Amino acid sequence: DFRTLGHLLTQIRRDLTSEAGRMAYFNALPYERHIRTQNGLLTLPALGFAYADEATKPQKTEATLPLSFENEWYTAQVDKKGYITSIVEKKTGRELVSETDANGRPVPFGAMNMQMDAGDSWYSLTRLALQHVQQGHANNSPDPLFRSDLSTYLPRILEATVESADEDTIVIKQKGIIAFWITKVQFTTTITLSKSAREIKYHTEFKSESKTIRVRVAFPVKDMTERRRQ
């Protein structure tokens, strides 16, 4: 109840006051958490705290592509190009990654893609009828990845490596290019998988040598019941 929680917070405040000057991390959730800090790996008790200087440095490991990864929430497979080809959710046993888009066209999970920007976010041009059909910006029919009036260009991966690996985290780096005629987009993507986190982190930096293009990332999901697929 709130009275018990109040007593707990008061005790935590007293403990922290007695150790003034030491940085601490507080866990406001009712279960134990494992986090990664600048100092290393740290275990936070339920509704409790731990000091930053108590973190332990993770042991480095060796890893190369392709590879498998597992934590308490999922198992994942990564191919030699750095693409995730499988994520199986442990709680349900469901495979989340699809190898194709909503219409069955091959698209790697996490793939950069490019379209020429005709400035038609609100209109879809049908070439045969030569008419504009008004549609909402997030309308998913047709699937926005491959529109009938806009060609979609997928990337060529130039290099994929394991940038770093330890007992908690694996960081994968992809370098690639999307090109069409004189249009080029060079990009670098880092993918971080952590045993202490549910999420898989993607960070992409790119350089475009052209104007009026759309650059997006596709994450096709298997057996998705919702219509929204962006």
Solvent accessible surface area in square Angstrom, and as a share of the most:
residue,aa,sasa,rsa
1,D,135,0.70
2,F,183,0.76
3,R,190,0.70
4,T,86,0.50
5,L,66,0.33
6,G,33,0.32
7,H,125,0.56
8,L,63,0.31
9,L,80,0.40
10,T,40,0.23
11,Q,89,0.39
12,I,16,0.08
13,R,161,0.59
14,R,154,0.56
15,D,52,0.27
16,L,62,0.31
17,T,97,0.56
18,S,88,0.57
19,E,68,0.31
20,A,89,0.69
21,G,87,0.84
22,R,89,0.33
23,M,125,0.56
24,A,33,0.26
25,Y,57,0.22
26,F,86,0.36
27,N,0,0.00
28,A,70,0.54
29,L,70,0.35
30,P,102,0.64
31,Y,113,0.43
32,E,98,0.44
33,R,87,0.32
34,H,91,0.41
35,I,30,0.15
36,R,109,0.40
37,T,19,0.11
38,Q,178,0.79
39,N,64,0.33
40,G,5,0.05
41,L,38,0.19
42,L,10,0.05
43,T,62,0.36
44,L,3,0.01
45,P,59,0.37
46,A,48,0.37
47,L,56,0.28
48,G,10,0.09
49,F,38,0.16
50,A,10,0.07
51,Y,19,0.07
52,A,5,0.04
53,D,93,0.48
54,E,91,0.41
55,A,19,0.14
56,T,88,0.51
57,K,144,0.61
58,P,24,0.15
59,Q,126,0.56
60,K,185,0.78
61,T,68,0.39
62,E,172,0.77
63,A,31,0.24
64,T,108,0.63
65,L,31,0.16
66,P,92,0.58
67,L,22,0.11
68,S,74,0.48
69,F,12,0.05
70,E,92,0.41
71,N,10,0.05
72,E,115,0.51
73,W,61,0.21
74,Y,10,0.04
75,T,39,0.22
76,A,0,0.00
77,Q,78,0.34
78,V,4,0.02
79,D,41,0.21
80,K,149,0.63
81,K,105,0.45
82,G,0,0.00
83,Y,16,0.06
84,I,1,0.01
85,T,54,0.31
86,S,21,0.14
87,I,14,0.07
88,V,47,0.27
89,E,58,0.26
90,K,85,0.36
91,K,188,0.79
92,T,88,0.51
93,G,52,0.50
94,R,96,0.35
95,E,46,0.21
96,L,47,0.24
97,V,6,0.03
98,S,14,0.09
99,E,130,0.58
100,T,47,0.27
101,D,15,0.08
102,A,47,0.36
103,N,90,0.46
104,G,48,0.46
105,R,82,0.30
106,P,102,0.64
107,V,1,0.01
108,P,47,0.29
109,F,24,0.10
110,G,5,0.05
111,A,1,0.00
112,M,6,0.03
113,N,1,0.00
114,M,0,0.00
115,Q,1,0.00
116,M,60,0.27
117,D,53,0.28
118,A,73,0.57
119,G,67,0.65
120,D,12,0.06
121,S,45,0.29
122,W,146,0.51
123,Y,95,0.36
124,S,13,0.08
125,L,60,0.30
126,T,58,0.34
127,R,157,0.57
128,L,178,0.89
129,A,55,0.42
130,L,143,0.71
131,Q,113,0.50
132,H,116,0.52
133,V,83,0.48
134,Q,131,0.58
135,Q,28,0.12
136,G,37,0.36
137,H,115,0.51
138,A,43,0.33
139,N,61,0.31
140,N,25,0.13
141,S,61,0.40
142,P,60,0.38
143,D,10,0.05
144,P,13,0.08
145,L,19,0.10
146,F,37,0.15
147,R,25,0.09
148,S,93,0.60
149,D,12,0.06
150,L,15,0.07
151,S,67,0.43
152,T,21,0.12
153,Y,47,0.18
154,L,64,0.32
155,P,25,0.16
156,R,154,0.56
157,I,30,0.15
158,L,102,0.51
159,E,88,0.39
160,A,22,0.17
161,T,60,0.35
162,V,31,0.18
163,E,92,0.41
164,S,58,0.38
165,A,13,0.10
166,D,21,0.11
167,E,79,0.36
168,D,8,0.04
169,T,12,0.07
170,I,20,0.10
171,V,25,0.14
172,I,0,0.00
173,K,53,0.22
174,Q,3,0.02
175,K,87,0.37
176,G,3,0.03
177,I,21,0.11
178,I,0,0.00
179,A,55,0.43
180,F,89,0.37
181,W,212,0.74
182,I,125,0.64
183,T,14,0.08
184,K,71,0.30
185,V,0,0.00
186,Q,79,0.35
187,F,9,0.04
188,T,42,0.24
189,T,4,0.03
190,T,30,0.18
191,I,1,0.01
192,T,34,0.20
193,L,0,0.00
194,S,14,0.09
195,K,101,0.43
196,S,25,0.16
197,A,21,0.16
198,R,159,0.58
199,E,92,0.41
200,I,38,0.19
201,K,120,0.51
202,Y,63,0.24
203,H,107,0.48
204,T,44,0.26
205,E,113,0.51
206,F,110,0.46
207,K,132,0.56
208,S,45,0.29
209,E,89,0.40
210,S,32,0.21
211,K,176,0.75
212,T,103,0.60
213,I,31,0.16
214,R,43,0.16
215,V,39,0.22
216,R,70,0.25
217,V,55,0.32
218,A,10,0.08
219,F,83,0.34
220,P,16,0.10
221,V,52,0.30
222,K,80,0.34
223,D,111,0.57
224,M,56,0.25
225,T,128,0.74
226,E,103,0.46
227,R,160,0.58
228,R,131,0.48
229,R,97,0.35
230,Q,105,0.47
